[in-house]
Every structure is written in structure tokens, then in C-alpha cells.
Amino acid sequence: MTSEKLKNFAIINVLLILSGVIMLFFSVRFGTWLADSWLSSRGGADTGYYHIIVKGYINSFLAAGGIILGFGLVFFTLAYYKLLNFKD
């Protein structure tokens, strides 16, 4: 693997990290937006049921963001390690 490929791999990992952080920090906004979309497509629902849907969407974004962030950090660490030990 060349140095240029490793740098491109590191850039992709930074994008993964950023998308994971965005999903984590904006999970409430994204979850509420999707639940509102669900509610408008359905035409209405019980308040308790809507609350369950909102929490489900928020938890989905938290889980997905955490997984993406974790993979990005692990792969970025590996790419950084390989770049440090890369010999031309």
C-alpha cells in the first residue's frame, strides 16, 4: 500500500468520524424530524405511541452514530500507525 493510498484512507476515516459525531450530536433533531414525518404521513397518533417512536428514532441515530464513530476512530488509528511506520 502506498503512502498516497494510506492518506486517502485516512481522509475517508475522518469523514466517517465526522459523520458519526454529527449523528450523535444531532440525534434528537434527526429523530424528532423523522418522527414528525411519520406522524404526518399517518395522520395522527396517540401521544404515548408518538413518544415511543421519537425515542426509537433517537436511539437508532445514537447507535448508528456510535458505531460509525467507533469504526472511523479504529481505522483512522490503524492508518495513522501505518503512515508513521511507512518507509519509502
Backbone as a printed PyTorch tensor [residue, N CA C, xyz], in Angstrom:
tensor([[[  0.8460,  -1.1670,   0.0000],
         [  0.0000,   0.0000,   0.0000],
         [  0.8970,   1.2370,   0.0000]],

        [[  0.6100,   2.1510,  -0.8890],
         [  1.4420,   3.3300,  -0.9880],
         [  1.0290,   4.3810,   0.0290]],

        [[  1.9010,   5.3450,   0.1700],
         [  1.6310,   6.4340,   1.1120],
         [  0.4050,   7.2300,   0.7000]],

        [[  0.2220,   7.4070,  -0.6000],
         [ -0.9290,   8.1720,  -1.1020],
         [ -2.2480,   7.4420,  -0.7940]],

        [[ -2.2480,   6.1320,  -0.9450],
         [ -3.4500,   5.3570,  -0.6260],
         [ -3.7750,   5.4200,   0.8660]],

        [[ -2.7450,   5.3880,   1.6880],
         [ -2.9600,   5.4870,   3.1310],
         [ -3.5170,   6.8540,   3.5150]],

        [[ -3.0250,   7.9060,   2.8500],
         [ -3.5520,   9.2420,   3.1320],
         [ -5.0100,   9.3500,   2.7130]],

        [[ -5.3540,   8.7840,   1.5690],
         [ -6.7530,   8.7830,   1.1330],
         [ -7.6220,   7.9790,   2.0960]],

        [[ -7.0970,   6.8680,   2.5830],
         [ -7.8170,   6.0540,   3.5600],
         [ -8.0470,   6.8320,   4.8520]],

        [[ -7.0520,   7.6130,   5.2700],
         [ -7.1890,   8.4350,   6.4730],
         [ -8.2320,   9.5250,   6.2730]],

        [[ -8.3000,  10.0990,   5.0860],
         [ -9.2990,  11.1330,   4.7930],
         [-10.7060,  10.5420,   4.8570]],

        [[-10.8740,   9.3480,   4.3070],
         [-12.1800,   8.6790,   4.3690],
         [-12.5610,   8.4110,   5.8220]],

        [[-11.5860,   8.0300,   6.6320],
         [-11.8620,   7.7730,   8.0410],
         [-12.2300,   9.0440,   8.7940]],

        [[-11.6280,  10.1590,   8.4360],
         [-12.0030,  11.4280,   9.0620],
         [-13.4480,  11.7650,   8.7100]],

        [[-13.8540,  11.4900,   7.4690],
         [-15.2430,  11.7130,   7.0810],
         [-16.1930,  10.8020,   7.8600]],

        [[-15.7730,   9.5650,   8.0890],
         [-16.5700,   8.6570,   8.9190],
         [-16.6990,   9.1870,  10.3400]],

        [[-15.6080,   9.6730,  10.8850],
         [-15.6240,  10.2100,  12.2410],
         [-16.5600,  11.4080,  12.3210]],

        [[-16.4540,  12.3090,  11.3590],
         [-17.3180,  13.4870,  11.3580],
         [-18.7900,  13.1190,  11.2260]],

        [[-19.0960,  12.1670,  10.3490],
         [-20.4980,  11.7790,  10.1940],
         [-21.0160,  11.1040,  11.4690]],

        [[-20.1810,  10.3230,  12.1420],
         [-20.5840,   9.7140,  13.4050],
         [-20.8410,  10.7470,  14.4880]],

        [[-19.9770,  11.7510,  14.5590],
         [-20.1580,  12.8120,  15.5580],
         [-21.4170,  13.6100,  15.2660]],

        [[-21.6600,  13.9100,  13.9970],
         [-22.8780,  14.6450,  13.6200],
         [-24.1150,  13.8430,  13.9820]],

        [[-24.0870,  12.5390,  13.7050],
         [-25.2380,  11.7050,  14.0560],
         [-25.4510,  11.6450,  15.5620]],

        [[-24.3820,  11.6470,  16.3350],
         [-24.5160,  11.6130,  17.7920],
         [-25.0690,  12.9260,  18.3370]],

        [[-24.4980,  14.0320,  17.8990],
         [-24.8920,  15.3170,  18.4610],
         [-26.2510,  15.8020,  17.9740]],

        [[-26.6380,  15.4060,  16.7830],
         [-27.9280,  15.8450,  16.2410],
         [-28.9560,  14.7240,  16.2180]],

        [[-28.7670,  13.6950,  17.0380],
         [-29.6860,  12.5600,  17.0420],
         [-31.0880,  12.9700,  17.4740]],

        [[-31.1950,  13.9080,  18.3950],
         [-32.5150,  14.3540,  18.8480],
         [-33.2310,  15.0780,  17.7200]],

        [[-32.5170,  15.9560,  17.0350],
         [-33.1200,  16.7010,  15.9260],
         [-33.5370,  15.7600,  14.7950]],

        [[-32.6390,  14.8430,  14.4240],
         [-32.9630,  13.9050,  13.3450],
         [-34.0960,  12.9640,  13.7410]],

        [[-34.0630,  12.4660,  14.9760],
         [-35.1050,  11.5570,  15.4390],
         [-36.4660,  12.2240,  15.5090]],

        [[-36.5030,  13.4600,  16.0060],
         [-37.7640,  14.1960,  16.0680],
         [-38.2900,  14.5070,  14.6820]],

        [[-37.3730,  14.8480,  13.7730],
         [-37.7840,  15.1550,  12.3980],
         [-38.3930,  13.9130,  11.7280]],

        [[-37.7710,  12.7670,  11.9130],
         [-38.3170,  11.5390,  11.3230],
         [-39.6330,  11.1350,  11.9760]],

        [[-39.7410,  11.3290,  13.2870],
         [-40.9960,  11.0100,  13.9710],
         [-42.1100,  11.9570,  13.5320]],

        [[-41.7980,  13.2310,  13.3300],
         [-42.7970,  14.1770,  12.8170],
         [-43.2370,  13.7880,  11.4110]],

        [[-42.2910,  13.3530,  10.5990],
         [-42.6220,  12.8920,   9.2490],
         [-43.5200,  11.6610,   9.3160]],

        [[-43.2140,  10.7450,  10.2210],
         [-44.0400,   9.5540,  10.4020],
         [-45.4470,   9.9380,  10.8390]],

        [[-45.5370,  10.8940,  11.7730],
         [-46.8250,  11.3210,  12.2840],
         [-47.6730,  11.9930,  11.2100]],

        [[-47.0420,  12.8210,  10.3880],
         [-47.8070,  13.4940,   9.3330],
         [-48.2400,  12.5170,   8.2470]],

        [[-47.4290,  11.4990,   7.9660],
         [-47.8290,  10.5160,   6.9550],
         [-48.9510,   9.6180,   7.4720]],

        [[-48.9820,   9.4210,   8.7620],
         [-50.0120,   8.5870,   9.3620],
         [-51.2990,   9.3630,   9.6080]],

        [[-51.1930,  10.6700,   9.7850],
         [-52.3740,  11.4890,  10.0010],
         [-52.6940,  11.7330,  11.4660]],

        [[-51.9100,  11.1910,  12.3630],
         [-52.1320,  11.3760,  13.7870],
         [-51.8950,  10.0870,  14.5280]],

        [[-51.6260,  10.2080,  15.8310],
         [-51.3920,   9.0280,  16.6690],
         [-51.5430,   9.4290,  18.1190]],

        [[-51.6120,   8.4350,  18.9640],
         [-51.6730,   8.6450,  20.4030],
         [-50.3500,   9.2610,  20.8750]],

        [[-50.4090,  10.1090,  21.8840],
         [-49.2180,  10.7980,  22.3790],
         [-48.1740,   9.8130,  22.9030]],

        [[-48.6000,   8.8110,  23.6210],
         [-47.6690,   7.8130,  24.1420],
         [-46.9730,   7.0470,  23.0410]],

        [[-47.7340,   6.6940,  22.0150],
         [-47.1620,   5.9640,  20.8840],
         [-46.1640,   6.8470,  20.1300]],

        [[-46.4980,   8.1260,  19.9680],
         [-45.5940,   9.0650,  19.3070],
         [-44.2990,   9.1910,  20.1080]],

        [[-44.4050,   9.2290,  21.4100],
         [-43.2190,   9.3290,  22.2610],
         [-42.3200,   8.1020,  22.0850]],

        [[-42.9160,   6.9340,  21.9730],
         [-42.1380,   5.7100,  21.7400],
         [-41.4160,   5.7750,  20.3980]],

        [[-42.1020,   6.2720,  19.3690],
         [-41.4920,   6.3950,  18.0430],
         [-40.3190,   7.3720,  18.0790]],

        [[-40.5040,   8.5150,  18.7590],
         [-39.4260,   9.5070,  18.8650],
         [-38.2120,   8.8960,  19.5570]],

        [[-38.4230,   8.2360,  20.6790],
         [-37.3100,   7.6190,  21.3990],
         [-36.6300,   6.5390,  20.5640]],

        [[-37.4200,   5.7980,  19.7910],
         [-36.8400,   4.7710,  18.9320],
         [-35.9480,   5.3590,  17.8570]],

        [[-36.4020,   6.4240,  17.2180],
         [-35.5840,   7.0720,  16.1920],
         [-34.3240,   7.6950,  16.7990]],

        [[-34.4650,   8.3320,  17.9480],
         [-33.2960,   8.9290,  18.5940],
         [-32.2820,   7.8500,  18.9620]],

        [[-32.7460,   6.7540,  19.5280],
         [-31.8360,   5.6590,  19.8890],
         [-31.1830,   5.0390,  18.6560]],

        [[-31.9000,   4.9840,  17.5410],
         [-31.3240,   4.4600,  16.3040],
         [-30.1720,   5.3410,  15.8250]],

        [[-30.3710,   6.6550,  15.8870],
         [-29.2950,   7.5600,  15.4790],
         [-28.1230,   7.5100,  16.4540]],

        [[-28.4060,   7.3480,  17.7390],
         [-27.3150,   7.2280,  18.7080],
         [-26.4910,   5.9660,  18.4630]],

        [[-27.1650,   4.8610,  18.2110],
         [-26.4540,   3.6010,  17.9700],
         [-25.6520,   3.6630,  16.6700]],

        [[-26.2820,   4.1390,  15.6010],
         [-25.5910,   4.2100,  14.3110],
         [-24.4230,   5.1890,  14.3740]],

        [[-24.6220,   6.3300,  15.0130],
         [-23.5400,   7.3000,  15.1370],
         [-22.3790,   6.7740,  15.9540]],

        [[-22.6820,   6.0600,  17.0250],
         [-21.6270,   5.4740,  17.8370],
         [-20.8370,   4.4150,  17.0960]],

        [[-21.5350,   3.5960,  16.3320],
         [-20.8600,   2.5510,  15.5560],
         [-19.9870,   3.1620,  14.4750]],

        [[-20.5150,   4.1380,  13.7500],
         [-19.7420,   4.7860,  12.6920],
         [-18.5390,   5.5200,  13.2730]],

        [[-18.7440,   6.2070,  14.3830],
         [-17.6320,   6.9030,  15.0440],
         [-16.5750,   5.9080,  15.5030]],

        [[-16.9960,   4.8020,  16.0730],
         [-16.0470,   3.7920,  16.5390],
         [-15.2230,   3.2010,  15.4080]],

        [[-15.8930,   2.8310,  14.3170],
         [-15.1580,   2.2980,  13.1640],
         [-14.2040,   3.3380,  12.5950]],

        [[-14.6600,   4.5660,  12.5000],
         [-13.7990,   5.6280,  11.9740],
         [-12.5650,   5.8280,  12.8340]],

        [[-12.7420,   5.8280,  14.1530],
         [-11.5950,   6.0180,  15.0450],
         [-10.6180,   4.8490,  14.9800]],

        [[-11.1450,   3.6400,  14.9450],
         [-10.2590,   2.4650,  14.8830],
         [ -9.4770,   2.4490,  13.5740]],

        [[-10.1630,   2.6490,  12.4630],
         [ -9.4740,   2.6110,  11.1730],
         [ -8.5360,   3.7980,  10.9910]],

        [[ -8.9060,   4.9650,  11.5480],
         [ -8.0120,   6.1110,  11.4670],
         [ -6.7440,   5.8590,  12.2660]],

        [[ -6.8930,   5.2350,  13.4390],
         [ -5.7210,   4.9150,  14.2480],
         [ -4.8080,   3.9450,  13.5120]],

        [[ -5.3940,   2.9500,  12.8800],
         [ -4.5810,   1.9980,  12.1150],
         [ -3.8860,   2.6640,  10.9360]],

        [[ -4.5970,   3.5400,  10.2200],
         [ -3.9980,   4.2350,   9.0850],
         [ -2.8900,   5.1690,   9.5520]],

        [[ -3.1090,   5.8550,  10.6690],
         [ -2.0900,   6.7560,  11.2050],
         [ -0.8490,   5.9760,  11.6250]],

        [[ -1.0430,   4.8340,  12.2470],
         [  0.0720,   3.9810,  12.6490],
         [  0.8520,   3.5060,  11.4280]],

        [[  0.1270,   3.1070,  10.3830],
         [  0.7980,   2.6420,   9.1640],
         [  1.5630,   3.7790,   8.4900]],

        [[  0.9820,   5.0010,   8.5250],
         [  1.6840,   6.1450,   7.9330],
         [  2.9430,   6.4870,   8.7010]],

        [[  2.9290,   6.3510,  10.0200],
         [  4.1090,   6.6400,  10.8120],
         [  5.2260,   5.6310,  10.5440]],

        [[  4.8420,   4.3920,  10.3150],
         [  5.8350,   3.3430,  10.0830],
         [  6.0870,   3.0750,   8.6090]],

        [[  5.5420,   3.9140,   7.7350],
         [  5.7100,   3.7070,   6.2920],
         [  7.1120,   4.1260,   5.8750]],

        [[  7.7720,   3.2650,   5.1240],
         [  9.1290,   3.5750,   4.6370],
         [  9.0850,   3.6280,   3.1270]],

        [[  9.5400,   4.7300,   2.5900],
         [  9.5480,   4.8960,   1.1240],
         [ 10.5970,   4.0670,   0.4640]]])
